[in-house]
């Protein structure tokens, strides 16, 4: 998968096109990601004694990872990236437009 937990991404297609958010969870087997504030669904919750109240809650649902693009804070938009290997053998992701590191 081209993105991982903690990455800032921008949605490139669908109802939430243009929204930015951080990846909360990645599901590599299904190819989906859970993005903060994106793909909000309404869920009707039954009460559980001592644990949870009943009601209508709004929460994020997973979207396909192909619908998100890694966000570059330097370019201020979604970008493609390339992988570079440093002298110490560490791999980092680098923006193809501005050649800035996307990994912290």
C-alpha positions as CSV (number, residue, x, y, z in Angstrom):
1,X,0.0,0.0,0.0
2,X,1.3,3.5,-0.9
3,X,0.2,5.1,2.4
4,X,0.5,4.2,6.0
5,X,-0.9,5.1,9.4
6,X,-0.2,8.7,10.4
7,X,0.3,10.1,6.9
8,X,-1.5,13.3,5.8
9,X,-3.5,12.5,2.7
10,X,-5.9,14.3,0.3
11,X,-9.0,12.6,-1.2
12,X,-8.8,12.7,-5.0
13,X,-12.3,11.3,-6.0
14,X,-15.7,10.7,-4.6
15,X,-18.1,12.7,-2.4
16,X,-15.3,13.9,-0.1
17,X,-13.0,15.0,-3.0
18,X,-10.5,17.7,-1.8
19,X,-10.7,16.9,1.9
20,X,-7.5,16.5,3.8
21,X,-7.0,14.3,6.8
22,X,-4.7,12.0,8.7
23,X,-4.8,8.2,8.3
24,X,-6.1,6.7,11.5
25,X,-5.9,3.1,10.4
26,X,-4.8,1.1,7.4
27,X,-6.2,-2.2,6.2
28,X,-3.6,-3.7,3.8
29,X,-5.5,-6.9,3.1
30,X,-8.6,-5.1,1.8
31,X,-6.7,-2.1,0.4
32,X,-8.7,0.4,2.5
33,X,-7.8,3.2,4.8
34,X,-9.6,5.1,7.6
35,X,-9.1,8.9,7.2
36,X,-10.0,11.4,9.9
37,X,-13.1,13.4,9.0
38,X,-13.7,11.7,5.6
39,X,-16.5,9.3,4.6
40,X,-18.7,10.1,7.7
41,X,-21.5,7.6,8.1
42,X,-24.5,7.6,10.4
43,X,-24.8,4.6,12.7
44,X,-27.8,3.7,14.9
45,X,-26.3,2.4,18.2
46,X,-28.2,0.0,20.6
47,X,-27.5,0.5,24.3
48,X,-25.1,-1.7,26.1
49,X,-25.6,-1.8,29.9
50,X,-22.7,0.1,31.7
51,X,-20.8,0.6,28.5
52,X,-22.6,2.6,25.9
53,X,-25.7,4.8,25.5
54,X,-28.1,4.4,22.7
55,X,-28.4,7.0,19.9
56,X,-27.4,8.1,16.5
57,X,-23.6,8.4,16.1
58,X,-21.5,9.7,13.2
59,X,-18.2,8.0,12.5
60,X,-15.6,7.5,9.7
61,X,-15.9,4.5,7.4
62,X,-13.0,3.1,5.4
63,X,-12.4,4.2,1.8
64,X,-10.3,2.6,-0.9
65,X,-6.6,3.6,-0.7
66,X,-6.6,4.4,-4.4
67,X,-8.9,7.3,-3.7
68,X,-6.2,9.1,-1.6
69,X,-3.0,10.8,-2.4
70,X,-0.1,11.6,-0.1
71,X,-0.1,15.3,0.9
72,X,3.0,17.5,0.6
73,X,3.0,20.4,3.0
74,X,5.6,22.2,0.8
75,X,3.6,22.0,-2.4
76,X,0.3,22.3,-0.4
77,X,-1.3,19.6,-2.5
78,X,-1.5,15.8,-3.2
79,X,1.7,14.6,-4.9
80,X,3.3,11.5,-6.2
81,X,6.5,10.4,-4.5
82,X,9.7,8.4,-5.1
83,X,11.7,6.3,-2.7
84,X,15.3,7.2,-2.0
85,X,17.8,5.3,0.0
86,X,20.0,7.3,2.4
87,X,23.7,6.5,3.1
88,X,22.7,4.6,6.3
89,X,20.4,2.3,4.3
90,X,17.2,4.0,5.5
91,X,14.4,4.4,2.9
92,X,12.5,7.7,2.7
93,X,9.7,9.0,0.6
94,X,10.4,12.2,-1.4
95,X,8.0,14.5,-3.2
96,X,8.6,14.3,-7.0
97,X,7.8,18.0,-7.5
98,X,9.9,19.7,-4.8
99,X,12.3,16.9,-3.7
100,X,11.4,17.4,0.0
101,X,11.1,14.5,2.4
102,X,7.6,13.4,3.2
103,X,8.6,11.2,6.1
104,X,9.2,12.8,9.5
